[in-house]
């Protein structure tokens, strides 16, 4: 990786901090789900402290009765928040920094994906569009949908993996794509379904121009199996236990 790439990464980080500077104000901002996210992370952090690995039961919710929230709710954003929490951040600040981390990392992953196809200048422009789309700010400051916001890290990585596998089968791209699929599912299962349909369409359109169609198909199957396998601890119980819940 050249110095210009490091400079662009640094620039993405600086722009992300400046753009989301409102997150550094004390307390939780007014939003649709902001306070719910704080409550969820509080009990996720508590569950980890109690030895629940992975967390399942939110002890103090539902008027103190508790319920198995984390069987059905996303988990990856809370693990990111837990990483921030380790450094002494408060519950609220950990939630807000998770939004910032997701925003910055999504810019970096989009840059490297596009650079491989279009070159640095176009990739920089595309990254700017990806970061500054109005929906991204609505997601953070209006909806406060932390799971939805985190998925934007992984979508470029899946497309990048498919792009590389179309040219040549390579286990590192199968692994990266599989982990990225798992990241999508663990960030927000319902949003991941929307992305998976788009990945499926991309696969169908790219298959006729793949250099080795059989190898490409095998790699994509392994990629999907890996992604679902890594995230199976979450989505299999959420499916099996759904019959025991009432929405």
N, C-alpha and C positions, 0 to 999 in steps of 0.2 A: 504494500500500500504506500503510495507516494505522499509527500508532504502536503500537496494540495488537498488530498482526501482527508488528512488529519485536520487541516484548516477548515474544511467544510463541516466536518463533524463538530469541531469546536464552535463554528458559527451557528450550527443548528442548536447546540446546547444553549448558547448565549441568547439566541432569538427566542427559544422556548421559555427561558427564564423571564426575559423581558415581556414577552407576549402574555404570559400567565402570571404576571407579577401580583395580580390581585389575590392569588392564592397565599401570598406571604403575609396578608393582613391577619391580625389576631382573630380567633374564633372561626366558626363555620358560617359560610355565606348562605344567604337565603336561596333556596332552590327546591325543586320538586322532591328529590330523594336524598338530599344531602344529610339530613338528620337520621334518616333510616340507614344510610351507609355507615355513619358514625356508630350507631347502635349495633349494627351487624358486625363491624370490625371489633368493637368492644368485646362482644361475646365470642368471636372467633379467637381473639387474643387470649381470653379467659379459658376457652376450651383447650388451646394448645398448652397453656400453663397447667391445666388439670391432667394433661397427659393424653388427650384425645388426638391421635395421629392416624388418619386425618380427622379433623373436627367433624362432628355429626350433630351434636345436640347443643342448642342455644339455651342455656340454663335459665336465664332470667326473663326471657321474652314471654309473651302471652300472659301478661299480668302475673308473672312469677312462676307459672306452671312449666314454662319451657316447651320447646317443640323442635323437631329435627330439621331445622332450617337448612343446615349445610349439606344435607343429602340432596337437596333440590336446588339450592342457590349456588352460583358460581364461587370458585375458590381461589383461582390464581391471583386476582387483584389483592386478596387479603394476604396471600403469601408475600407479595411485593411490599404491601404495607407493613407486614411483620418484619421484613428486612430493614425498613426505615425505622421501625420501632426499636430494633436492637440497638440503634445508635442514640437512643434516649429521647426520641421524638414522642410527643403526646399522641393520644388516639386520634384527635382531630387533625393534627399536623401530618400524621402518617397517612391518613386518607387523602388529604390534599396533595401531598407529595407523590402519591401513587398516580394521581391525574397528571402531574408534571412529568414523571418518569415515563408514563405511557405515551404522552405527547411527544417527548423528545426522542424516545426510541423508535417511534413510528416514522419520524422524519429520517432517522439514520437508516432504517431498513429499506424505506422507499428509495432513498438516494442510491444505495448500493445495487438494488434491483434494477433501477433505470439506467444507472451508469454502465452496467454490463451490456445493455442493449443500445442505448442512444448516445452514450458519451457523457462527460461531466457537465457540460453546460446545460444540455437538455434535462439531465437528471436533477440538477440544482433547481431549474424552473419547475419541474414536475413535483419536486419535494415541497417547494413553496406552495403550490396549488393544493397539495395533499394536506399540508398543515393548516393553511389559512382558509380552507373551505368553511363557510359559515356553520355547517352542521357540526363541525368539530367543537366550536365554541358553545353552541347550543347544548351539545352533549355534556360539556363540563360545567358551564355556569348556569344553565337553565334546568336541564334534566338531572344533572349530577349522576348520570348512569355510568358508574365506574367500570362495570363489566363490559358494556358496549364500547367505552373509550379504550379499554385495554386490547380489544380485538384488533385495533388498527396497527398494532405492532407486528402481527403475524401474517396478515394477508399478503403483503409484499414478499415475504419469505417463501410462502407457498408458491406464488407465481414465479418467483426466481428459481425455485427448485424444479418446477415443471419446465421452465424455459431451458435450463441446463440439461435436464434428463432427455429432453427432445433431441438434443444434439448428441449426447453420449451418456450411457449408463454409468453412474458413479455412486458408490454407497454413501459418500458424504452428503450428496444432495438428497438421496432417499432419507437419510437420517435427519437432515435439516428440515425437509418437508414434513416428515412424520412428526417431529417435535413441534413444528409450527401448527399442524393440524390439531395436535393435542392442546397447544396453547390457546387456539381458538375455542375449542370445546370447553376448556376449563375457565376461560374468560367469560363466555356467555354462550350457552348451548343453543339458544334460539337464533341468535345472530349468526352463529357458526353454520347453521343450516342454510341460511341465505348465501353465505360465502361458498359453501360446498357446492351449491347448485351452479354458481358462477365458475368454480374450478372445473366442474364437470363439463360445462359448455366449452371452456378453454381447451380441455383435454380432447374433446371431440373434434374441434376445429384444428387443433395442432397435430392430431394423429396422422392425417394424410401427408403431412410434410415432414414427419419425423424421419431421421436418417435410418433408424432401425425400429420399425414399428413394434415388433414382438418384444424387443428389449425395453422399449418405452412403456408398453402396456404392463410388463412384469414389474418394472420399477415403480410405476404409479400404484399398482396393487399393493406392493410392499410398503410404499409410502403411506397409503391409507390404513393398512393393517397396523403399521407402527403407531400412527396417530391415535387410532381408536384403542390400541392396546395400552398405550401410556395413560390415556384418560379413562380407561375402563373402570378404575376404582371409584370414579365419580358417576359416570353416566349409567352404568349397569344398576347400581342400587337405586338411582333416581327413577329408573324405569320399573324395576321390580317392586319398589315401595309405593309407587304412585296409587295403586289400588287401595292403600290403607290411609289415604288422605282425602280430605274434602276441600274443594276450592269453591 
